[in-house]
Every structure is written in structure tokens, then in C-alpha cells.
Amino acid sequence: MFQSQKPSVSCVTPSGKTIAARIKGEFFVIGSSSEADLRINAPDVADRHALIRRVDGRWVVQVEGLNPVSIDGELLTGRDRILSSGDKLGIANLEIEFTDPVEVAAREKARKKVTDEARNQEKPTTERPIYLLPMAFGSATVSLLLLLALALKDPDTKTVDFGKISTGSIEAAVSELPACLAAAAERRAGTPGQRELDLRSPYSLLSRELQATGQDGSPKDISAFQATVRRKLDEGMRAETELNDKPMARDAYQQVRELVPDLRCPANLLASSRLAELGG
């Protein structure tokens, strides 16, 4: 692999200095030790605070000992976590960004494929309402609702099979989140007082922010929301296809469904279809 295609990590220190390092091997240590690959000289950083390593073709972060580490604000608790390009590791008071050029290129390729195929589809002449997926129901109800959703969803996403989990379907689903949020904001503006979403959910808060900024605006943390949804779908795919861990996969997909409660939003469709097949 060319040097420029290797992953890297970077952060800005409290003094304003940017430090960065490329991940050249299969293991990468973050800590305060002089032997660490990314050395952070701070009192709250252990000698070996966290380890980034290559596992089955994916980059994962491993917490060393009891050292606190978070990803996009979510504290890791004893389990290795798959890293996606753009994820931000929280160590002490620092935010360390992980960047993987290979993953970025794959996302762009998948996004371009979806866009190119969508252009060949006939555009809808009228908009249809977005339906919402209840949080608790049996697998039979899920299947019926999915059939309804697949019949109603826009042609732009018909070229992607959201019944199957893959890097392409994950990227396509994540790329549709801004459109889903914009539709939710528009629906909310047209129906004041309607409580179709949990007002405390990240999805609802983002749609309200988009409504407040106008259709030309964009919630400042939409990329973080997309990263969280992508990571949960990645976790579900890995648990399902590599680890054969159905409970872990169901847990990840359920979290996606709770993060994105709109039935016609592809991220929800993808997670719900996998739950239905897994018996969740």
C-alpha cells in the first residue's frame, strides 16, 4: 500500500499544536510513553492508553487497561470497536481523529455508483409522506411494514437492496440521512405540534435544528450523527458476517432503528430488514 493510502490519526493539543502520525503497521499505540506511535504528553494519558490494530481487514480500537476512551462521545466499555474514517477518539481532553483514505475512496465509489444508477430511474412527480416505524413489534409485523416501505420509497434508492447488509448498502443508507432529516424537518414545519418522533432522540433534535436553520442550512453535527449510524451498521455487519454473533448484530441494528425512527429512511430499512431476518 502506498504511504498516502495508509490510515492516520491527528489531534490538536491544548496549546494549539497539531500532532499527527500515519499507521504504518498492524498495531498503533496511543499513549504518553516515548515508545508510543502517537505520543501525548499529558497527566491523564497512560503510557499505553489505547491500541489501534488491524483485525480481519478492519481497523479497531482497543482500550488498554481501565483507561477511559470514547468514540464520538460514546464511552467504550471493555469491547473492541470498529473504527470508521472520520471517527473521533476522546482521550483525556483531546479529540483524536482517525482517517482512512482507502475507506474514504470506497465510500465515494459506492456513493457515485448509487448516484449514477439513480439518475437512470424515473423521478417521482409527487412526494409521498414518510411513515414511521414503531419501536416495538414482532418480526411478522416488521416484514409487512418493510414491504410497504419498499413500495413507497423514492426511486433514488431502488437500485440498492436494503434487505442485504454490505459496505455499499451501508454507505447508501448513510448518504441518505441528510435527505431524511430534511424531509422530517419539512413535515414538522407543516404539522406544528405533531409528536411523531421522540423529541429527545438525536434524529428529532437534528430535524428540529434543520427546521430552525431553514432548508438551506445544515445541522452542524450531521456528520457525527452519520458516523454513529455508520459505525452501528458496520458493527452489525461484522457481528453477523464475520463473528456469527446474532445477539451482538441484533443489538447494533436495534440501536440504528432507534437512532433513525423514520420507516422510509434507508438506514431504518436496512437495520429493520436485518432484524427481521435474524429474528429480532
BALOBA-1460 file (C-alpha; in Angstrom, 3 decimals):
// residues 280
<rec num="1" residu="m" x="0.000" y="0.000" z="0.000"/>
<rec num="2" residu="f" x="1.283" y="3.426" z="-0.903"/>
<rec num="3" residu="q" x="2.243" y="5.640" z="2.021"/>
<rec num="4" residu="s" x="-0.502" y="8.161" z="1.170"/>
<rec num="5" residu="q" x="-3.103" y="5.359" z="1.378"/>
<rec num="6" residu="k" x="-2.231" y="4.379" z="4.931"/>
<rec num="7" residu="p" x="-4.551" y="5.470" z="7.763"/>
<rec num="8" residu="s" x="-3.539" y="8.284" z="10.081"/>
<rec num="9" residu="v" x="-4.519" y="9.894" z="13.360"/>
<rec num="10" residu="s" x="-4.285" y="13.550" z="14.296"/>
<rec num="11" residu="c" x="-5.262" y="15.890" z="17.108"/>
<rec num="12" residu="v" x="-4.824" y="19.472" z="18.280"/>
<rec num="13" residu="t" x="-3.182" y="19.899" z="21.686"/>
<rec num="14" residu="p" x="-4.418" y="22.461" z="24.251"/>
<rec num="15" residu="s" x="-1.528" y="24.699" z="23.178"/>
<rec num="16" residu="g" x="-2.879" y="24.708" z="19.622"/>
<rec num="17" residu="k" x="-0.215" y="22.423" z="18.180"/>
<rec num="18" residu="t" x="-1.361" y="19.786" z="15.686"/>
<rec num="19" residu="i" x="0.231" y="16.368" z="16.031"/>
<rec num="20" residu="a" x="-0.326" y="13.573" z="13.539"/>
<rec num="21" residu="a" x="1.069" y="10.164" z="12.644"/>
<rec num="22" residu="r" x="0.475" y="7.514" z="9.997"/>
<rec num="23" residu="i" x="-0.371" y="3.951" z="10.940"/>
<rec num="24" residu="k" x="2.382" y="2.054" z="9.139"/>
<rec num="25" residu="g" x="1.943" y="-1.428" z="10.617"/>
<rec num="26" residu="e" x="-0.741" y="-3.679" z="12.069"/>
<rec num="27" residu="f" x="-0.514" y="-2.114" z="15.541"/>
<rec num="28" residu="f" x="-0.507" y="1.528" z="16.622"/>
<rec num="29" residu="v" x="-0.124" y="2.650" z="20.234"/>
<rec num="30" residu="i" x="-1.512" y="5.915" z="21.587"/>
<rec num="31" residu="g" x="-0.093" y="6.980" z="24.929"/>
<rec num="32" residu="s" x="2.387" y="9.074" z="26.861"/>
<rec num="33" residu="s" x="5.298" y="6.644" z="26.599"/>
<rec num="34" residu="s" x="8.300" y="7.602" z="24.477"/>
<rec num="35" residu="e" x="7.662" y="4.322" z="22.617"/>
<rec num="36" residu="a" x="4.087" y="5.222" z="21.687"/>
<rec num="37" residu="d" x="3.367" y="5.740" z="17.993"/>
<rec num="38" residu="l" x="1.309" y="8.818" z="18.831"/>
<rec num="39" residu="r" x="2.811" y="10.329" z="21.947"/>
<rec num="40" residu="i" x="0.610" y="12.580" z="24.056"/>
<rec num="41" residu="n" x="2.433" y="14.076" z="26.999"/>
<rec num="42" residu="a" x="-0.442" y="14.758" z="29.386"/>
<rec num="43" residu="p" x="-1.085" y="13.753" z="33.011"/>
<rec num="44" residu="d" x="-4.356" y="11.948" z="32.184"/>
<rec num="45" residu="v" x="-2.830" y="9.853" z="29.405"/>
<rec num="46" residu="a" x="-1.359" y="6.436" z="30.308"/>
<rec num="47" residu="d" x="1.831" y="5.028" z="28.807"/>
<rec num="48" residu="r" x="-0.280" y="2.685" z="26.639"/>
<rec num="49" residu="h" x="-3.680" y="4.341" z="26.682"/>
<rec num="50" residu="a" x="-5.236" y="2.788" z="23.578"/>
<rec num="51" residu="l" x="-4.267" y="0.478" z="20.748"/>
<rec num="52" residu="i" x="-5.397" y="0.654" z="17.130"/>
<rec num="53" residu="r" x="-4.960" y="-2.655" z="15.341"/>
<rec num="54" residu="r" x="-5.914" y="-4.449" z="12.153"/>
<rec num="55" residu="v" x="-8.428" y="-7.295" z="12.607"/>
<rec num="56" residu="d" x="-9.922" y="-9.242" z="9.684"/>
<rec num="57" residu="g" x="-9.362" y="-6.357" z="7.301"/>
<rec num="58" residu="r" x="-10.891" y="-3.739" z="9.591"/>
<rec num="59" residu="w" x="-9.287" y="-1.204" z="11.936"/>
<rec num="60" residu="v" x="-10.425" y="-1.474" z="15.547"/>
<rec num="61" residu="v" x="-9.577" y="0.462" z="18.693"/>
<rec num="62" residu="q" x="-8.756" y="-1.452" z="21.862"/>
<rec num="63" residu="v" x="-8.738" y="0.138" z="25.303"/>
<rec num="64" residu="e" x="-5.642" y="-0.755" z="27.302"/>
<rec num="65" residu="g" x="-6.487" y="-1.471" z="30.935"/>
<rec num="66" residu="l" x="-9.058" y="0.831" z="32.549"/>
<rec num="67" residu="n" x="-8.076" y="3.936" z="30.621"/>
<rec num="68" residu="p" x="-11.157" y="5.922" z="29.530"/>
<rec num="69" residu="v" x="-11.608" y="6.204" z="25.749"/>
<rec num="70" residu="s" x="-14.664" y="7.382" z="23.823"/>
<rec num="71" residu="i" x="-15.700" y="7.423" z="20.164"/>
<rec num="72" residu="d" x="-17.712" y="10.464" z="19.104"/>
<rec num="73" residu="g" x="-18.619" y="10.996" z="22.753"/>
<rec num="74" residu="e" x="-19.665" y="7.381" z="23.440"/>
<rec num="75" residu="l" x="-17.549" y="5.774" z="26.163"/>
<rec num="76" residu="l" x="-16.030" y="2.408" z="25.265"/>
<rec num="77" residu="t" x="-16.658" y="-0.273" z="27.849"/>
<rec num="78" residu="g" x="-14.382" y="-3.266" z="27.505"/>
<rec num="79" residu="r" x="-15.087" y="-4.259" z="23.905"/>
<rec num="80" residu="d" x="-13.018" y="-3.606" z="20.798"/>
<rec num="81" residu="r" x="-14.760" y="-1.186" z="18.461"/>
<rec num="82" residu="i" x="-14.541" y="-0.944" z="14.698"/>
<rec num="83" residu="l" x="-13.182" y="2.387" z="13.514"/>
<rec num="84" residu="s" x="-14.615" y="4.298" z="10.562"/>
<rec num="85" residu="s" x="-12.799" y="7.097" z="8.816"/>
<rec num="86" residu="g" x="-13.762" y="10.354" z="10.496"/>
<rec num="87" residu="d" x="-14.312" y="8.812" z="13.935"/>
<rec num="88" residu="k" x="-13.021" y="10.947" z="16.792"/>
<rec num="89" residu="l" x="-11.384" y="9.241" z="19.765"/>
<rec num="90" residu="g" x="-11.714" y="11.031" z="23.070"/>
<rec num="91" residu="i" x="-8.645" y="10.584" z="25.274"/>
<rec num="92" residu="a" x="-8.204" y="12.864" z="28.283"/>
<rec num="93" residu="n" x="-9.304" y="16.291" z="26.998"/>
<rec num="94" residu="l" x="-8.135" y="15.598" z="23.449"/>
<rec num="95" residu="e" x="-10.066" y="14.653" z="20.324"/>
<rec num="96" residu="i" x="-8.059" y="12.359" z="18.037"/>
<rec num="97" residu="e" x="-9.425" y="11.909" z="14.518"/>
<rec num="98" residu="f" x="-8.924" y="8.645" z="12.617"/>
<rec num="99" residu="t" x="-8.664" y="8.935" z="8.826"/>
<rec num="100" residu="d" x="-8.508" y="6.023" z="6.383"/>
<rec num="101" residu="p" x="-8.010" y="7.087" z="2.721"/>
<rec num="102" residu="v" x="-8.906" y="3.602" z="1.465"/>
<rec num="103" residu="e" x="-12.268" y="3.687" z="3.259"/>
<rec num="104" residu="v" x="-12.942" y="7.241" z="2.056"/>
<rec num="105" residu="a" x="-12.281" y="6.149" z="-1.539"/>
<rec num="106" residu="a" x="-14.561" y="3.108" z="-1.122"/>
<rec num="107" residu="r" x="-17.341" y="5.302" z="0.262"/>
<rec num="108" residu="e" x="-17.010" y="7.717" z="-2.616"/>
<rec num="109" residu="k" x="-17.072" y="4.860" z="-5.125"/>
<rec num="110" residu="a" x="-20.212" y="3.422" z="-3.522"/>
<rec num="111" residu="r" x="-21.841" y="6.852" z="-3.382"/>
<rec num="112" residu="k" x="-21.026" y="7.514" z="-7.041"/>
<rec num="113" residu="k" x="-22.459" y="4.148" z="-8.059"/>
<rec num="114" residu="v" x="-25.697" y="4.847" z="-6.202"/>
<rec num="115" residu="t" x="-25.913" y="8.334" z="-7.713"/>
<rec num="116" residu="d" x="-25.219" y="7.138" z="-11.257"/>
<rec num="117" residu="e" x="-27.790" y="4.352" z="-11.013"/>
<rec num="118" residu="a" x="-30.359" y="6.703" z="-9.504"/>
<rec num="119" residu="r" x="-30.047" y="9.025" z="-12.498"/>
<rec num="120" residu="n" x="-31.342" y="6.237" z="-14.697"/>
<rec num="121" residu="q" x="-34.529" y="5.963" z="-12.684"/>
<rec num="122" residu="e" x="-37.641" y="7.991" z="-13.375"/>
<rec num="123" residu="k" x="-38.007" y="10.831" z="-10.884"/>
<rec num="124" residu="p" x="-41.218" y="10.920" z="-8.807"/>
<rec num="125" residu="t" x="-43.782" y="13.568" z="-9.755"/>
<rec num="126" residu="t" x="-45.246" y="13.860" z="-6.279"/>
<rec num="127" residu="e" x="-43.882" y="13.424" z="-2.808"/>
<rec num="128" residu="r" x="-45.271" y="10.758" z="-0.534"/>
<rec num="129" residu="p" x="-45.492" y="11.063" z="3.246"/>
<rec num="130" residu="i" x="-42.826" y="9.465" z="5.407"/>
<rec num="131" residu="y" x="-44.102" y="6.729" z="7.649"/>
<rec num="132" residu="l" x="-42.632" y="5.867" z="10.990"/>
<rec num="133" residu="l" x="-41.547" y="2.507" z="12.313"/>
<rec num="134" residu="p" x="-42.790" y="1.681" z="15.830"/>
<rec num="135" residu="m" x="-40.104" y="0.817" z="18.315"/>
<rec num="136" residu="a" x="-41.579" y="-2.497" z="19.450"/>
<rec num="137" residu="f" x="-43.216" y="-5.133" z="17.233"/>
<rec num="138" residu="g" x="-42.870" y="-8.732" z="16.145"/>
<rec num="139" residu="s" x="-40.850" y="-9.930" z="13.169"/>
<rec num="140" residu="a" x="-44.024" y="-10.628" z="11.140"/>
<rec num="141" residu="t" x="-45.134" y="-7.020" z="11.518"/>
<rec num="142" residu="v" x="-41.630" y="-5.878" z="10.560"/>
<rec num="143" residu="s" x="-41.830" y="-7.850" z="7.319"/>
<rec num="144" residu="l" x="-45.196" y="-6.342" z="6.401"/>
<rec num="145" residu="l" x="-44.019" y="-2.833" z="7.170"/>
<rec num="146" residu="l" x="-40.859" y="-3.364" z="5.159"/>
<rec num="147" residu="l" x="-42.896" y="-4.425" z="2.131"/>
<rec num="148" residu="l" x="-44.958" y="-1.259" z="2.476"/>
<rec num="149" residu="a" x="-41.836" y="0.860" z="2.834"/>
<rec num="150" residu="l" x="-40.140" y="-0.698" z="-0.177"/>
<rec num="151" residu="a" x="-43.223" y="0.066" z="-2.256"/>
<rec num="152" residu="l" x="-43.312" y="3.698" z="-1.124"/>
<rec num="153" residu="k" x="-39.670" y="4.697" z="-1.052"/>
<rec num="154" residu="d" x="-38.271" y="7.008" z="-3.705"/>
<rec num="155" residu="p" x="-36.727" y="5.633" z="-6.936"/>
<rec num="156" residu="d" x="-33.350" y="7.096" z="-5.992"/>
<rec num="157" residu="t" x="-32.804" y="4.216" z="-3.574"/>
<rec num="158" residu="k" x="-34.471" y="1.389" z="-5.524"/>
<rec num="159" residu="t" x="-31.193" y="0.310" z="-7.071"/>
<rec num="160" residu="v" x="-29.833" y="-0.643" z="-3.628"/>
<rec num="161" residu="d" x="-31.012" y="-3.801" z="-1.894"/>
<rec num="162" residu="f" x="-31.615" y="-2.671" z="1.679"/>
<rec num="163" residu="g" x="-32.553" y="-6.206" z="2.618"/>
<rec num="164" residu="k" x="-28.871" y="-7.205" z="2.452"/>
<rec num="165" residu="i" x="-26.021" y="-5.812" z="4.525"/>
<rec num="166" residu="s" x="-22.878" y="-4.741" z="2.667"/>
<rec num="167" residu="t" x="-20.454" y="-1.839" z="2.517"/>
<rec num="168" residu="g" x="-22.417" y="-0.474" z="-0.432"/>
<rec num="169" residu="s" x="-25.829" y="-0.654" z="1.244"/>
<rec num="170" residu="i" x="-24.415" y="0.885" z="4.440"/>
<rec num="171" residu="e" x="-22.872" y="3.797" z="2.552"/>
<rec num="172" residu="a" x="-26.024" y="4.324" z="0.511"/>
<rec num="173" residu="a" x="-28.150" y="4.347" z="3.673"/>
<rec num="174" residu="v" x="-25.839" y="6.786" z="5.480"/>
<rec num="175" residu="s" x="-25.682" y="9.101" z="2.445"/>
<rec num="176" residu="e" x="-29.493" y="9.405" z="2.531"/>
<rec num="177" residu="l" x="-29.618" y="10.634" z="6.141"/>
<rec num="178" residu="p" x="-29.462" y="14.365" z="5.243"/>
<rec num="179" residu="a" x="-32.445" y="13.917" z="2.898"/>
<rec num="180" residu="c" x="-34.337" y="12.006" z="5.593"/>
<rec num="181" residu="l" x="-33.687" y="14.752" z="8.127"/>
<rec num="182" residu="a" x="-34.718" y="17.461" z="5.656"/>
<rec num="183" residu="a" x="-37.988" y="15.620" z="4.987"/>
<rec num="184" residu="a" x="-38.592" y="15.235" z="8.720"/>
<rec num="185" residu="a" x="-37.966" y="18.968" z="9.212"/>
<rec num="186" residu="e" x="-40.359" y="19.821" z="6.390"/>
<rec num="187" residu="r" x="-43.026" y="17.529" z="7.796"/>
<rec num="188" residu="r" x="-42.574" y="19.021" z="11.258"/>
<rec num="189" residu="a" x="-42.916" y="22.556" z="9.850"/>
<rec num="190" residu="g" x="-46.122" y="21.588" z="8.063"/>
<rec num="191" residu="t" x="-47.679" y="19.940" z="11.111"/>
<rec num="192" residu="p" x="-46.932" y="22.111" z="14.158"/>
<rec num="193" residu="g" x="-47.371" y="20.322" z="17.444"/>
<rec num="194" residu="q" x="-47.161" y="16.838" z="15.892"/>
<rec num="195" residu="r" x="-45.195" y="14.466" z="18.142"/>
<rec num="196" residu="e" x="-44.414" y="11.701" z="15.660"/>
<rec num="197" residu="l" x="-40.825" y="11.410" z="16.913"/>
<rec num="198" residu="d" x="-39.323" y="11.161" z="20.363"/>
<rec num="199" residu="l" x="-38.333" y="14.777" z="20.975"/>
<rec num="200" residu="r" x="-35.296" y="13.659" z="22.954"/>
<rec num="201" residu="s" x="-33.880" y="11.473" z="20.177"/>
<rec num="202" residu="p" x="-30.840" y="12.699" z="18.183"/>
<rec num="203" residu="y" x="-32.862" y="12.320" z="14.982"/>
<rec num="204" residu="s" x="-35.648" y="14.536" z="16.267"/>
<rec num="205" residu="l" x="-33.241" y="17.145" z="17.623"/>
<rec num="206" residu="l" x="-31.384" y="17.300" z="14.299"/>
<rec num="207" residu="s" x="-34.608" y="17.655" z="12.319"/>
<rec num="208" residu="r" x="-35.699" y="20.472" z="14.637"/>
<rec num="209" residu="e" x="-32.337" y="22.187" z="14.173"/>
<rec num="210" residu="l" x="-32.647" y="21.862" z="10.404"/>
<rec num="211" residu="q" x="-36.158" y="23.294" z="10.566"/>
<rec num="212" residu="a" x="-34.838" y="26.252" z="12.583"/>
<rec num="213" residu="t" x="-31.955" y="26.947" z="10.172"/>
<rec num="214" residu="g" x="-34.114" y="26.568" z="7.070"/>
<rec num="215" residu="q" x="-33.807" y="24.162" z="4.177"/>
<rec num="216" residu="d" x="-30.586" y="25.842" z="3.045"/>
<rec num="217" residu="g" x="-28.997" y="25.268" z="6.429"/>
<rec num="218" residu="s" x="-27.450" y="22.122" z="7.835"/>
<rec num="219" residu="p" x="-27.143" y="20.834" z="11.393"/>
<rec num="220" residu="k" x="-23.536" y="21.312" z="12.409"/>
<rec num="221" residu="d" x="-23.245" y="17.799" z="13.818"/>
<rec num="222" residu="i" x="-24.880" y="15.840" z="10.976"/>
<rec num="223" residu="s" x="-21.512" y="14.286" z="10.125"/>
<rec num="224" residu="a" x="-21.156" y="12.998" z="13.688"/>
<rec num="225" residu="f" x="-24.681" y="11.550" z="13.510"/>
<rec num="226" residu="q" x="-23.867" y="9.894" z="10.192"/>
<rec num="227" residu="a" x="-20.654" y="8.467" z="11.662"/>
<rec num="228" residu="t" x="-22.578" y="6.982" z="14.592"/>
<rec num="229" residu="v" x="-25.174" y="5.347" z="12.332"/>
<rec num="230" residu="r" x="-22.440" y="4.056" z="10.002"/>
<rec num="231" residu="r" x="-20.486" y="2.609" z="12.921"/>
<rec num="232" residu="k" x="-23.533" y="0.785" z="14.297"/>
<rec num="233" residu="l" x="-24.328" y="-0.684" z="10.884"/>
<rec num="234" residu="d" x="-20.681" y="-1.710" z="10.491"/>
<rec num="235" residu="e" x="-20.797" y="-3.393" z="13.905"/>
<rec num="236" residu="g" x="-23.937" y="-5.264" z="12.940"/>
<rec num="237" residu="m" x="-22.446" y="-6.399" z="9.629"/>
<rec num="238" residu="r" x="-19.229" y="-7.606" z="11.265"/>
<rec num="239" residu="a" x="-21.106" y="-9.413" z="14.042"/>
<rec num="240" residu="e" x="-23.411" y="-11.041" z="11.523"/>
<rec num="241" residu="t" x="-20.986" y="-11.956" z="8.733"/>
<rec num="242" residu="e" x="-17.636" y="-12.401" z="10.484"/>
<rec num="243" residu="l" x="-18.285" y="-13.223" z="14.137"/>
<rec num="244" residu="n" x="-21.570" y="-15.119" z="13.689"/>
<rec num="245" residu="d" x="-22.772" y="-13.312" z="16.813"/>
<rec num="246" residu="k" x="-26.506" y="-12.818" z="16.293"/>
<rec num="247" residu="p" x="-27.209" y="-11.129" z="19.670"/>
<rec num="248" residu="m" x="-24.467" y="-8.585" z="19.012"/>
<rec num="249" residu="a" x="-25.768" y="-7.981" z="15.484"/>
<rec num="250" residu="r" x="-29.360" y="-7.565" z="16.702"/>
<rec num="251" residu="d" x="-28.215" y="-5.101" z="19.370"/>
<rec num="252" residu="a" x="-26.373" y="-2.974" z="16.799"/>
<rec num="253" residu="y" x="-29.290" y="-2.967" z="14.334"/>
<rec num="254" residu="q" x="-31.781" y="-2.150" z="17.084"/>
<rec num="255" residu="q" x="-29.672" y="0.869" z="18.023"/>
<rec num="256" residu="v" x="-29.759" y="2.028" z="14.393"/>
<rec num="257" residu="r" x="-33.534" y="1.688" z="14.339"/>
<rec num="258" residu="e" x="-33.791" y="3.775" z="17.487"/>
<rec num="259" residu="l" x="-31.379" y="6.376" z="16.114"/>
<rec num="260" residu="v" x="-33.341" y="6.655" z="12.854"/>
<rec num="261" residu="p" x="-37.067" y="6.061" z="13.534"/>
<rec num="262" residu="d" x="-38.390" y="7.009" z="10.062"/>
<rec num="263" residu="l" x="-39.688" y="3.931" z="8.263"/>
<rec num="264" residu="r" x="-38.836" y="5.163" z="4.764"/>
<rec num="265" residu="c" x="-35.320" y="6.253" z="5.672"/>
<rec num="266" residu="p" x="-32.918" y="3.661" z="4.178"/>
<rec num="267" residu="a" x="-30.869" y="3.344" z="7.384"/>
<rec num="268" residu="n" x="-34.013" y="2.197" z="9.193"/>
<rec num="269" residu="l" x="-34.986" y="-0.082" z="6.306"/>
<rec num="270" residu="l" x="-31.578" y="-1.740" z="6.319"/>
<rec num="271" residu="a" x="-31.487" y="-2.272" z="10.090"/>
<rec num="272" residu="s" x="-35.106" y="-3.467" z="10.234"/>
<rec num="273" residu="s" x="-34.648" y="-5.937" z="7.387"/>
<rec num="274" residu="r" x="-31.641" y="-7.462" z="9.112"/>
<rec num="275" residu="l" x="-33.522" y="-7.679" z="12.425"/>
<rec num="276" residu="a" x="-36.409" y="-9.423" z="10.683"/>
<rec num="277" residu="e" x="-34.062" y="-11.979" z="9.109"/>
<rec num="278" residu="l" x="-32.188" y="-12.505" z="12.377"/>
<rec num="279" residu="g" x="-35.420" y="-12.975" z="14.270"/>
<rec num="280" residu="g" x="-35.148" y="-9.721" z="16.233"/>
